[in-house]
Amino acid sequence: MPDLQPSLSAHAQPGLPPRTEAVRRALHVGGTALAADLVFLEAWESEGPPDIAATLRAAQIRRANRSLAAEIRAELRRGRPLSEAERAALGADIARHV
């Protein structure tokens, strides 16, 4: 039977620290399941989809957390945490498209 668990690099493994400030902030209010999802999404955003199962999982997480997913993508592109003004602008842009 094939392994259906999406596999990304070691960064997607629960227990490892997140790479983005966006995920670190979100983890202060979430639980273990949320942590696993957000660390997975962070790795998926930075490394790309290894297979269809990982892509589907990332799409579900992104739909449930639109603003956080956008912030993770923006932070990874910039290589630094977003300022309060950048986060506010990003949130306003997301609200216009929902």
C-alpha positions as CSV (number, residue, x, y, z in Angstrom):
1,M,0.0,0.0,0.0
2,P,1.5,3.4,-0.9
3,D,2.4,5.9,1.7
4,L,-0.2,8.7,1.5
5,Q,1.4,11.0,4.1
6,P,2.7,14.0,2.2
7,S,6.5,14.3,2.5
8,L,8.5,17.4,2.5
9,S,11.9,18.2,4.0
10,A,12.7,17.9,7.6
11,H,11.3,21.4,8.1
12,A,7.8,20.0,7.7
13,Q,8.2,17.7,10.6
14,P,6.3,18.6,13.8
15,G,8.5,19.7,16.7
16,L,10.9,21.8,14.6
17,P,10.8,25.5,15.0
18,P,9.0,27.5,12.3
19,R,11.0,29.6,9.9
20,T,8.6,32.6,9.7
21,E,7.5,35.1,12.2
22,A,3.9,34.7,10.9
23,V,3.8,31.1,12.0
24,R,5.6,31.8,15.3
25,R,2.8,34.4,16.1
26,A,0.0,32.0,15.1
27,L,1.4,29.2,17.2
28,H,1.0,31.3,20.4
29,V,-2.8,30.8,20.1
30,G,-3.0,27.4,18.4
31,G,-2.7,23.8,19.5
32,T,-0.6,20.8,18.3
33,A,-2.8,20.1,15.2
34,L,-2.5,23.7,14.1
35,A,1.2,23.7,14.7
36,A,1.7,20.6,12.4
37,D,-0.5,22.2,9.7
38,L,1.3,25.6,9.8
39,V,4.8,24.1,9.8
40,F,3.7,21.9,6.9
41,L,2.3,24.9,5.0
42,E,5.4,26.9,5.7
43,A,7.6,24.1,4.2
44,W,5.2,23.7,1.3
45,E,5.3,27.4,0.5
46,S,9.1,27.5,0.5
47,E,9.9,24.1,-1.2
48,G,6.9,23.6,-3.6
49,P,4.7,20.6,-4.0
50,P,6.3,17.1,-3.9
51,D,3.1,15.3,-4.8
52,I,-0.6,15.7,-5.2
53,A,-1.4,14.7,-1.6
54,A,0.8,17.5,-0.3
55,T,-0.7,20.0,-2.7
56,L,-4.3,19.1,-1.6
57,R,-3.3,19.4,2.0
58,A,-1.7,22.8,1.5
59,A,-4.7,24.0,-0.4
60,Q,-7.0,23.0,2.4
61,I,-4.8,24.8,5.0
62,R,-4.5,27.9,2.8
63,R,-8.3,28.1,2.3
64,A,-8.8,27.9,6.1
65,N,-6.1,30.5,6.8
66,R,-6.0,32.9,3.9
67,S,-4.4,35.8,5.6
68,L,-1.8,33.7,7.4
69,A,-0.9,31.8,4.2
70,A,-0.5,35.1,2.3
71,E,1.7,36.4,5.1
72,I,3.9,33.3,5.1
73,R,4.3,33.6,1.3
74,A,5.2,37.3,1.6
75,E,7.6,36.8,4.4
76,L,9.4,33.9,2.6
77,R,9.7,36.1,-0.6
78,R,11.1,39.0,1.3
79,G,13.3,37.0,3.5
80,R,12.2,38.9,6.6
81,P,9.2,39.4,8.9
82,L,6.6,41.9,7.7
83,S,6.2,45.2,9.4
84,E,2.8,46.1,11.0
85,A,2.0,48.3,8.0
86,E,2.9,45.6,5.5
87,R,0.7,43.1,7.4
88,A,-2.2,45.6,7.5
89,A,-1.9,46.2,3.8
90,L,-1.7,42.5,3.0
91,G,-4.9,41.9,5.2
92,A,-6.7,44.7,3.4
93,D,-5.7,43.3,0.0
94,I,-7.0,39.8,1.0
95,A,-10.3,41.3,2.2
96,R,-10.9,43.0,-1.1
97,H,-10.5,39.6,-3.0
98,V,-12.7,37.5,-0.7
